[in-house]
Amino acid sequence: MPAHRYRSLGVTDKEVALKVAKEFKREFEAEKAGVLLPKPLREAAHKALVEHLEESLADLKRRGKTGRRGKGLVQIRNRLQRLVNECGWNALNAITPDSFVR
C-alpha cells in the first residue's frame, strides 16, 4: 500500500477504527474511480465565494500582481464583487451558465 493511503485515525477503540478505516477506503476508491470529486474540490465547492475571492486577491498581492499603484487589484475586487452580488452567487456550486442570464 502506498504511503499516501495511510493516515492516523485518531481513535483507540478497534471497532470505531475499523468503521473509520472502511469509510476512508470507500471514499478513496470512489475518488480513484472518478465517482467522487477529490475532497479538496468538494470542500471548496461549498466554501463561501467571498472567501475564495479574498484568498485569490491576497495571492495576487503577495505575488506583486496588483497593477499600477494597486489599482488593478482594486478593479479586480470591485468587478468580481459586483458580479457575485448581481448574480446572487454565494458558493462555487451556485455558478452555472443559466445564472448569468437576468
C-alpha positions in Angstrom: 0.0 0.0 0.0 1.5 3.4 -0.9 2.3 5.7 2.0 -0.3 8.3 1.0 -3.0 5.8 1.8 -2.0 5.5 5.4 -3.1 8.0 8.0 -3.8 8.1 11.7 -7.4 7.5 12.5 -7.2 9.2 15.9 -9.2 6.6 17.8 -8.4 3.9 20.3 -11.4 1.7 20.0 -10.8 -1.1 17.4 -14.5 -1.2 16.3 -14.5 2.6 15.7 -11.1 2.4 14.0 -12.4 -0.3 11.6 -15.5 1.8 10.8 -13.4 5.0 10.1 -10.9 3.0 8.0 -13.7 1.4 6.0 -15.2 4.9 5.3 -11.8 6.2 4.4 -11.2 3.3 2.0 -14.7 3.7 0.4 -14.0 7.4 -0.2 -10.5 6.8 -1.5 -11.7 4.2 -4.0 -14.6 6.3 -5.2 -12.2 9.2 -5.9 -9.9 6.9 -7.8 -12.8 5.6 -9.9 -14.0 9.1 -10.6 -17.3 8.6 -8.9 -16.5 11.3 -6.3 -14.5 14.5 -6.8 -11.4 14.8 -4.7 -12.2 16.0 -1.1 -10.5 19.5 -1.6 -12.7 20.2 -4.6 -15.8 19.1 -2.7 -15.0 21.3 0.2 -14.1 24.2 -2.0 -17.5 24.0 -3.8 -19.3 24.7 -0.5 -16.9 27.4 0.8 -18.2 30.9 0.6 -17.4 32.6 -2.7 -16.3 35.7 -0.9 -13.6 33.7 0.9 -12.3 32.4 -2.4 -12.2 35.9 -3.7 -10.3 37.2 -0.8 -7.8 34.4 -0.9 -7.3 35.0 -4.6 -6.7 38.7 -4.2 -4.3 38.1 -1.3 -2.4 35.7 -3.5 -2.2 38.3 -6.3 -1.0 40.9 -3.7 1.6 38.5 -2.3 3.0 37.9 -5.8 3.1 41.6 -6.6 0.5 41.4 -9.3 -1.5 44.5 -8.2 -1.2 46.6 -11.3 -0.2 50.3 -11.3 -0.2 51.6 -7.7 -2.5 48.8 -6.7 -5.4 50.0 -9.0 -5.5 46.6 -10.8 -6.2 44.7 -7.6 -8.9 47.2 -6.6 -10.5 46.9 -10.1 -10.5 43.1 -10.0 -12.0 43.1 -6.5 -14.8 45.6 -7.5 -15.7 43.8 -10.7 -15.8 40.3 -9.1 -17.8 41.5 -6.1 -20.3 43.2 -8.4 -20.6 40.0 -10.5 -21.1 37.9 -7.4 -23.7 40.2 -5.9 -25.7 40.8 -9.1 -25.8 37.1 -10.0 -26.6 36.1 -6.4 -23.8 33.6 -6.0 -22.8 32.5 -2.6 -20.6 29.4 -3.4 -18.8 28.0 -6.4 -21.5 25.3 -6.9 -24.0 28.2 -7.5 -22.2 29.3 -10.6 -24.0 27.9 -13.7 -24.4 29.2 -17.3 -28.0 30.0 -16.5 -27.1 32.1 -13.5 -25.5 34.7 -15.9 -28.9 35.4 -17.5 -31.1 38.0 -15.9 
